[in-house]
Amino acid sequence: MSDPIGSNNPNPAPSAPLMTVGRAAFYFGVVYFSQGICQTVTLLNQPLRLYLQKVAHFDAAGVSRFYFISTIPWMIKPIYGLLSDFFPIFGYRRKSYLLILNLLAAVAFMLVAGVTKMELMLPMLTLTAVGVGASDVVVDAMMVQTGQETGRTRLFQGAQWFSINVAAILSGILGAKICARYADQPATALKTAATIAMFVPFVVAALTWLLVNDRRTSINVAEFKATGKALLRAFLTPRLWLVVFFLFLVHFNPGVITGMYTFLEFQLGLPHAFLGVLDTINSCGQVVGALIFMLLLSGRISTKLTIAIGLLCGALGLLPMLAIRGATSAGVAYGAWGVTYIIASLAQLTVAAEACPRRVEAVVFAALMSVVNLSVQYSDLVGSKLYEGRLNHHIAPLVTASAALTAAGLLLVPFLRGARDDSADTAAASNNVH
């Protein structure tokens, strides 16, 4: 487990977990519930897309490009992990950061609600992503550390993703209602969504103050060097890079986000507000999938078998999108995709968490999640360009490619292994670090 920075004992005795299992599961769930409201792709998703279409007059490629830039803070998550792991604030590596970041997110949403010029929208939304994304890194580090200390990583991840999707259901319903009410006032729709989101980080900050226990630490040169060596050892481990490639491959799903939204709205003629309903249906499916994962796959079978089942589910769950012809078939397809997507994602997150070496959990897990975010956003950018260009608004090739790339991850499953199991590689790398 992680050694507190500032400890002079080279072999410290194991310490108690940061939080009890029950308190940790509740807190992690609450924070992810907050993310289910405050991420750009949840409550703000359809109001923002309406704004970009009606006010900025963006096509699918333009919308994807806007989302790609505004989510860059989610792709540089290792920076937040480095700050949290190496530089405690007021003596704490977790609690202080969570308080500051959630207050930053609240202020950023307030600024978004007050924006009246299009050129200011992108930097303000990017600032919200810094607050929410960096907070996510710190919470994930706590989850990884507490999971390692208690052996309940899958339970915590299941609780997190169950909560985020319950929030996403509420966000989808509310986003659809906002878009329906302000269909001719895109700026008002976006302002309304941002105002609602503004209050949520304040709740997280209050619960952080009341519930989070953190070990007091200080910067110590010897421990600073030890942590740096641990980080270098982690990134010299070949199997960690295999996990990086695996995560990028299976999340590279071109066309199933912005390209599909555009296809549904402009090719099939579905109302924009109905896209929010589809988001809600998808989130309902993800809640069901998270429950299936927690009840049937959490702690009952091996990690490799869990990943294989998840990839099969994820690939097969994309295929109903090929049969979308109207509102009903779209609802069925999005529901099926939600169930299978979250099972696949939780399985992949398990291997990511188990690949994190101790002492540098925040940085390594953040780096792996950055790979996921980069793959999702870049594949959407690529897919949208293909949809608007060479594919001439045909979505089927993109859906087929997405399913095939997810299934291709099965070829790598036999070679996946958690970093802490990789003792030979770690020892060899350690001998080369001085």
QUIFEN-V302276 format. One record per residue. N is the residue number from 1. RES is the residue in one small letter. SS is DSSP state (h for helix, s for strand, l for the rest). PSI is psi in whole degrees, -180 to 180 (none if undefined). D_FIRST is the distance of its C-alpha to the first C-alpha in whole Angstrom. Layout:
{{N & RES & SS & PSI & D_FIRST} {N & RES & SS & PSI & D_FIRST}}
This chain:
{{1 & m & l & 166 & 0} {2 & s & l & 137 & 4} {3 & d & l & 135 & 6} {4 & p & l & 134 & 9} {5 & i & l & 131 & 12} {6 & g & l & -9 & 15} {7 & s & l & 137 & 13} {8 & n & l & -1 & 16} {9 & n & l & 116 & 14} {10 & p & l & -23 & 13} {11 & n & l & 70 & 11} {12 & p & l & 150 & 10} {13 & a & l & 149 & 10} {14 & p & l & 137 & 7} {15 & s & l & 166 & 8} {16 & a & l & 154 & 10} {17 & p & l & 153 & 9} {18 & l & l & -39 & 11} {19 & m & l & 158 & 14} {20 & t & l & 161 & 15} {21 & v & h & -46 & 16} {22 & g & h & -47 & 20} {23 & r & h & -41 & 19} {24 & a & h & -47 & 17} {25 & a & h & -41 & 19} {26 & f & h & -48 & 22} {27 & y & h & -46 & 20} {28 & f & h & -38 & 19} {29 & g & h & -42 & 23} {30 & v & h & -44 & 24} {31 & v & h & -42 & 23} {32 & y & h & -29 & 24} {33 & f & h & -41 & 27} {34 & s & h & -43 & 28} {35 & q & h & -31 & 27} {36 & g & h & -11 & 30} {37 & i & h & -38 & 32} {38 & c & h & -10 & 31} {39 & q & l & 153 & 31} {40 & t & l & -27 & 34} {41 & v & l & 11 & 34} {42 & t & l & -103 & 34} {43 & l & h & -41 & 37} {44 & l & h & -9 & 38} {45 & n & h & -62 & 38} {46 & q & h & -40 & 42} {47 & p & h & -39 & 43} {48 & l & h & -43 & 42} {49 & r & h & -39 & 43} {50 & l & h & -43 & 47} {51 & y & h & -45 & 47} {52 & l & h & -35 & 46} {53 & q & h & -46 & 49} {54 & k & h & -35 & 51} {55 & v & l & -48 & 51} {56 & a & l & -14 & 50} {57 & h & l & 44 & 51} {58 & f & l & 145 & 49} {59 & d & l & -172 & 49} {60 & a & h & -42 & 46} {61 & a & h & -38 & 45} {62 & g & h & -41 & 45} {63 & v & h & -45 & 43} {64 & s & h & -40 & 40} {65 & r & h & -42 & 40} {66 & f & h & -47 & 40} {67 & y & h & -39 & 37} {68 & f & h & -47 & 35} {69 & i & h & -43 & 36} {70 & s & h & -18 & 35} {71 & t & l & 11 & 32} {72 & i & h & -38 & 31} {73 & p & h & -25 & 28} {74 & w & h & -11 & 26} {75 & m & l & -5 & 26} {76 & i & l & 31 & 25} {77 & k & h & -30 & 22} {78 & p & h & -30 & 20} {79 & i & h & -44 & 22} {80 & y & h & -38 & 20} {81 & g & h & -40 & 17} {82 & l & h & -45 & 17} {83 & l & h & -45 & 19} {84 & s & h & -42 & 16} {85 & d & h & -35 & 13} {86 & f & h & -29 & 16} {87 & f & l & 90 & 18} {88 & p & l & 146 & 18} {89 & i & s & 125 & 21} {90 & f & l & 31 & 22} {91 & g & l & 4 & 19} {92 & y & s & 140 & 17} {93 & r & l & -15 & 15} {94 & r & l & -58 & 15} {95 & k & h & -46 & 18} {96 & s & h & -43 & 21} {97 & y & h & -42 & 21} {98 & l & h & -40 & 21} {99 & l & h & -49 & 24} {100 & i & h & -44 & 26} {101 & l & h & -38 & 25} {102 & n & h & -34 & 27} {103 & l & h & -38 & 30} {104 & l & h & -44 & 30} {105 & a & h & -42 & 30} {106 & a & h & -45 & 33} {107 & v & h & -40 & 35} {108 & a & h & -42 & 35} {109 & f & h & -35 & 36} {110 & m & h & -39 & 39} {111 & l & h & -40 & 40} {112 & v & h & -42 & 40} {113 & a & h & -25 & 42} {114 & g & h & -2 & 45} {115 & v & l & 133 & 45} {116 & t & l & -10 & 49} {117 & k & l & 136 & 49} {118 & m & h & -37 & 47} {119 & e & h & -18 & 46} {120 & l & h & -13 & 44} {121 & m & h & -44 & 42} {122 & l & h & -50 & 40} {123 & p & h & -34 & 38} {124 & m & h & -41 & 38} {125 & l & h & -34 & 36} {126 & t & h & -37 & 34} {127 & l & h & -38 & 33} {128 & t & h & -37 & 32} {129 & a & h & -32 & 30} {130 & v & h & -49 & 28} {131 & g & h & -49 & 27} {132 & v & h & -43 & 26} {133 & g & h & -43 & 24} {134 & a & h & -38 & 22} {135 & s & h & -39 & 21} {136 & d & h & -40 & 20} {137 & v & h & -47 & 18} {138 & v & h & -42 & 16} {139 & v & h & -41 & 16} {140 & d & h & -37 & 15} {141 & a & h & -42 & 12} {142 & m & h & -40 & 12} {143 & m & h & -46 & 12} {144 & v & h & -46 & 10} {145 & q & h & -47 & 7} {146 & t & h & -35 & 9} {147 & g & h & -40 & 10} {148 & q & h & -37 & 7} {149 & e & h & -29 & 7} {150 & t & h & -14 & 10} {151 & g & l & 21 & 12} {152 & r & l & 37 & 14} {153 & t & h & -47 & 14} {154 & r & h & -37 & 17} {155 & l & h & -46 & 18} {156 & f & h & -43 & 17} {157 & q & h & -39 & 19} {158 & g & h & -43 & 22} {159 & a & h & -40 & 22} {160 & q & h & -50 & 22} {161 & w & h & -27 & 24} {162 & f & h & -46 & 27} {163 & s & h & -43 & 27} {164 & i & h & -31 & 27} {165 & n & h & -28 & 30} {166 & v & h & -44 & 32} {167 & a & h & -37 & 32} {168 & a & h & -33 & 33} {169 & i & h & -49 & 36} {170 & l & h & -39 & 37} {171 & s & h & -41 & 37} {172 & g & h & -44 & 39} {173 & i & h & -48 & 41} {174 & l & h & -42 & 42} {175 & g & h & -40 & 42} {176 & a & h & -42 & 45} {177 & k & h & -40 & 47} {178 & i & h & -45 & 46} {179 & c & h & -39 & 47} {180 & a & h & -41 & 50} {181 & r & h & -38 & 51} {182 & y & l & 41 & 51} {183 & a & l & -32 & 52} {184 & d & l & 5 & 55} {185 & q & l & 70 & 53} {186 & p & h & -38 & 49} {187 & a & h & -39 & 48} {188 & t & h & -38 & 49} {189 & a & h & -46 & 47} {190 & l & h & -41 & 44} {191 & k & h & -41 & 44} {192 & t & h & -46 & 44} {193 & a & h & -43 & 41} {194 & a & h & -36 & 39} {195 & t & h & -42 & 40} {196 & i & h & -46 & 39} {197 & a & h & -26 & 35} {198 & m & h & -34 & 36} {199 & f & h & -22 & 35} {200 & v & h & -45 & 32} {201 & p & h & -27 & 29} {202 & f & h & -39 & 31} {203 & v & h & -44 & 30} {204 & v & h & -42 & 26} {205 & a & h & -42 & 26} {206 & a & h & -44 & 27} {207 & l & h & -33 & 25} {208 & t & h & -44 & 22} {209 & w & h & -37 & 24} {210 & l & h & -34 & 24} {211 & l & h & -27 & 21} {212 & v & l & 123 & 18} {213 & n & l & 136 & 16} {214 & d & l & 146 & 14} {215 & r & l & 127 & 13} {216 & r & l & 132 & 15} {217 & t & l & 169 & 15} {218 & s & l & 158 & 17} {219 & i & l & 123 & 18} {220 & n & l & 129 & 18} {221 & v & h & -44 & 20} {222 & a & h & -44 & 18} {223 & e & h & -32 & 14} {224 & f & h & -45 & 16} {225 & k & h & -39 & 17} {226 & a & h & -41 & 14} {227 & t & h & -39 & 13} {228 & g & h & -40 & 16} {229 & k & h & -39 & 16} {230 & a & h & -39 & 12} {231 & l & h & -43 & 14} {232 & l & h & -41 & 17} {233 & r & h & -39 & 16} {234 & a & h & -44 & 15} {235 & f & h & 0 & 18} {236 & l & l & 0 & 20} {237 & t & l & 116 & 19} {238 & p & h & -38 & 22} {239 & r & h & -21 & 20} {240 & l & h & -39 & 19} {241 & w & h & -29 & 22} {242 & l & h & -41 & 23} {243 & v & h & -39 & 21} {244 & v & h & -50 & 23} {245 & f & h & -41 & 26} {246 & f & h & -48 & 26} {247 & l & h & -40 & 25} {248 & f & h & -42 & 28} {249 & l & h & -51 & 30} {250 & v & h & -15 & 30} {251 & h & l & 2 & 30} {252 & f & l & 89 & 33} {253 & n & l & 82 & 35} {254 & p & l & 134 & 38} {255 & g & l & -8 & 41} {256 & v & l & 0 & 39} {257 & i & l & -91 & 39} {258 & t & h & -42 & 41} {259 & g & h & -43 & 44} {260 & m & h & -43 & 44} {261 & y & h & -46 & 44} {262 & t & h & -41 & 47} {263 & f & h & -46 & 48} {264 & l & h & -40 & 48} {265 & e & h & -44 & 50} {266 & f & h & -21 & 53} {267 & q & h & -41 & 53} {268 & l & l & -13 & 53} {269 & g & l & 24 & 54} {270 & l & l & 141 & 52} {271 & p & l & 150 & 51} {272 & h & h & -39 & 49} {273 & a & h & -29 & 48} {274 & f & h & -23 & 47} {275 & l & h & -34 & 44} {276 & g & h & -36 & 42} {277 & v & h & -41 & 43} {278 & l & h & -38 & 42} {279 & d & h & -40 & 39} {280 & t & h & -44 & 39} {281 & i & h & -42 & 40} {282 & n & h & -41 & 37} {283 & s & h & -37 & 34} {284 & c & h & -43 & 36} {285 & g & h & -38 & 35} {286 & q & h & -33 & 32} {287 & v & h & -45 & 31} {288 & v & h & -43 & 33} {289 & g & h & -40 & 31} {290 & a & h & -39 & 27} {291 & l & h & -42 & 29} {292 & i & h & -44 & 29} {293 & f & h & -46 & 26} {294 & m & h & -39 & 24} {295 & l & h & -33 & 27} {296 & l & h & -27 & 28} {297 & l & h & -14 & 25} {298 & s & l & 105 & 22} {299 & g & l & 5 & 20} {300 & r & l & -29 & 24} {301 & i & l & 172 & 24} {302 & s & l & 158 & 22} {303 & t & h & -42 & 20} {304 & k & h & -44 & 23} {305 & l & h & -37 & 26} {306 & t & h & -44 & 25} {307 & i & h & -44 & 25} {308 & a & h & -45 & 28} {309 & i & h & -43 & 30} {310 & g & h & -43 & 28} {311 & l & h & -41 & 30} {312 & l & h & -44 & 33} {313 & c & h & -46 & 33} {314 & g & h & -42 & 33} {315 & a & h & -47 & 35} {316 & l & h & -33 & 38} {317 & g & h & -18 & 37} {318 & l & h & -24 & 39} {319 & l & h & -36 & 42} {320 & p & h & -20 & 44} {321 & m & h & -22 & 44} {322 & l & h & -18 & 46} {323 & a & h & 10 & 49} {324 & i & l & 125 & 48} {325 & r & l & -12 & 52} {326 & g & l & -165 & 52} {327 & a & h & -43 & 50} {328 & t & h & -50 & 50} {329 & s & h & -32 & 48} {330 & a & h & -42 & 46} {331 & g & h & -44 & 45} {332 & v & h & -44 & 44} {333 & a & h & -43 & 43} {334 & y & h & -34 & 40} {335 & g & h & -45 & 39} {336 & a & h & -41 & 39} {337 & w & h & -39 & 37} {338 & g & h & -46 & 34} {339 & v & h & -50 & 34} {340 & t & h & -33 & 33} {341 & y & h & -43 & 31} {342 & i & h & -33 & 28} {343 & i & h & -44 & 28} {344 & a & h & -43 & 28} {345 & s & h & -44 & 25} {346 & l & h & -38 & 23} {347 & a & h & -42 & 23} {348 & q & h & -37 & 22} {349 & l & h & -30 & 19} {350 & t & h & -46 & 18} {351 & v & h & -32 & 18} {352 & a & h & -45 & 17} {353 & a & h & -40 & 13} {354 & e & h & -12 & 13} {355 & a & l & 0 & 14} {356 & c & l & 118 & 11} {357 & p & l & 151 & 9} {358 & r & l & 154 & 6} {359 & r & l & -32 & 7} {360 & v & l & 39 & 10} {361 & e & h & -44 & 10} {362 & a & h & -46 & 13} {363 & v & h & -48 & 15} {364 & v & h & -47 & 14} {365 & f & h & -39 & 15} {366 & a & h & -40 & 18} {367 & a & h & -43 & 19} {368 & l & h & -39 & 19} {369 & m & h & -29 & 21} {370 & s & h & -38 & 23} {371 & v & h & -43 & 24} {372 & v & h & -49 & 25} {373 & n & h & -41 & 27} {374 & l & h & -44 & 29} {375 & s & h & -45 & 30} {376 & v & h & -49 & 31} {377 & q & h & -40 & 33} {378 & y & h & -39 & 35} {379 & s & h & -35 & 36} {380 & d & h & -39 & 37} {381 & l & h & -47 & 39} {382 & v & h & -46 & 40} {383 & g & h & -40 & 41} {384 & s & h & -39 & 43} {385 & k & h & -42 & 45} {386 & l & h & -40 & 46} {387 & y & h & -44 & 47} {388 & e & h & -21 & 49} {389 & g & l & -102 & 51} {390 & r & l & -34 & 51} {391 & l & l & -8 & 50} {392 & n & l & 50 & 53} {393 & h & l & 27 & 51} {394 & h & l & 121 & 50} {395 & i & l & -23 & 47} {396 & a & h & -44 & 47} {397 & p & h & -34 & 46} {398 & l & h & -40 & 43} {399 & v & h & -43 & 42} {400 & t & h & -43 & 43} {401 & a & h & -38 & 41} {402 & s & h & -46 & 38} {403 & a & h & -41 & 38} {404 & a & h & -41 & 38} {405 & l & h & -38 & 35} {406 & t & h & -46 & 33} {407 & a & h & -30 & 34} {408 & a & h & -22 & 34} {409 & g & l & -21 & 30} {410 & l & h & -29 & 31} {411 & l & h & -23 & 32} {412 & l & h & -14 & 28} {413 & v & h & -43 & 26} {414 & p & l & -20 & 27} {415 & f & l & -4 & 25} {416 & l & l & 141 & 22} {417 & r & l & 143 & 19} {418 & g & l & 149 & 15} {419 & a & h & -33 & 14} {420 & r & h & -16 & 11} {421 & d & h & -12 & 14} {422 & d & l & 56 & 16} {423 & s & h & -36 & 16} {424 & a & h & -47 & 19} {425 & d & h & -40 & 19} {426 & t & h & -42 & 16} {427 & a & h & -41 & 17} {428 & a & h & -42 & 21} {429 & a & h & -38 & 20} {430 & s & h & -36 & 18} {431 & n & h & -19 & 21} {432 & n & l & 1 & 23} {433 & v & l & 127 & 21} {434 & h & l & none & 22}}
